[in-house]
Amino acid sequence: MANLTLVYGMRLLPSDEVTEVGEAPLKLKNGRQAHVTMHVLEGSKEEIEKQLRTSLEAFFDLYPEI
């Protein structure tokens, strides 16, 4: 299996201050660009942690070959 790179970002902000979330651009070695879809999780610390674990498990379910 090839080595993989998981790209992600996190930042906590007051929930009433976020007005828009866009894609994050990536530059690849071959000169091409890719984009990472940003996700928003809201709630208490415990709710966010639970949602993040669920989201991470679902993400890897999309790639059963790895």
C-alpha positions as CSV (number, residue, x, y, z in Angstrom):
1,M,0.0,0.0,0.0
2,A,1.3,3.5,-0.8
3,N,1.8,6.0,1.9
4,L,-1.1,8.5,2.1
5,T,-1.5,12.1,3.3
6,L,-4.6,13.2,5.1
7,V,-5.1,16.9,4.8
8,Y,-7.4,18.6,7.3
9,G,-7.8,21.8,9.3
10,M,-9.5,22.7,12.5
11,R,-10.4,25.9,14.2
12,L,-12.9,26.7,17.0
13,L,-14.9,29.9,16.6
14,P,-18.0,31.2,18.3
15,S,-20.9,29.6,16.3
16,D,-22.6,32.9,15.6
17,E,-19.5,34.4,13.9
18,V,-19.2,32.1,11.0
19,T,-21.0,33.3,7.9
20,E,-19.4,31.3,5.1
21,V,-17.1,28.3,4.6
22,G,-15.3,27.6,1.3
23,E,-12.9,25.2,-0.1
24,A,-9.2,25.1,0.8
25,P,-6.8,25.0,-2.2
26,L,-3.9,22.6,-2.5
27,K,-0.9,22.7,-4.8
28,L,0.3,19.3,-6.0
29,K,3.9,18.4,-7.0
30,N,2.8,18.0,-10.6
31,G,1.8,21.6,-10.7
32,R,-2.0,20.9,-10.6
33,Q,-4.3,22.2,-8.0
34,A,-6.8,20.3,-5.8
35,H,-9.4,21.5,-3.3
36,V,-10.4,20.2,0.1
37,T,-14.0,20.6,1.1
38,M,-14.3,22.2,4.5
39,H,-16.8,20.9,7.0
40,V,-18.6,22.6,9.9
41,L,-19.5,20.9,13.1
42,E,-21.4,22.8,15.8
43,G,-22.4,22.0,19.4
44,S,-20.8,21.5,22.7
45,K,-17.3,20.1,23.0
46,E,-18.7,16.6,23.5
47,E,-21.1,16.9,20.6
48,I,-18.4,18.1,18.3
49,E,-16.0,15.3,19.3
50,K,-18.8,12.7,18.7
51,Q,-19.6,14.2,15.2
52,L,-15.9,14.4,14.3
53,R,-15.4,10.7,15.2
54,T,-18.5,9.7,13.2
55,S,-17.4,11.8,10.2
56,L,-13.9,10.4,10.3
57,E,-15.2,6.8,10.4
58,A,-17.6,7.6,7.5
59,F,-14.7,9.1,5.5
60,F,-12.6,6.0,5.7
61,D,-15.7,3.9,4.8
62,L,-15.6,5.6,1.4
63,Y,-12.2,4.0,0.8
64,P,-12.6,0.3,1.7
65,E,-9.4,-0.5,-0.3
66,I,-7.1,1.1,2.2
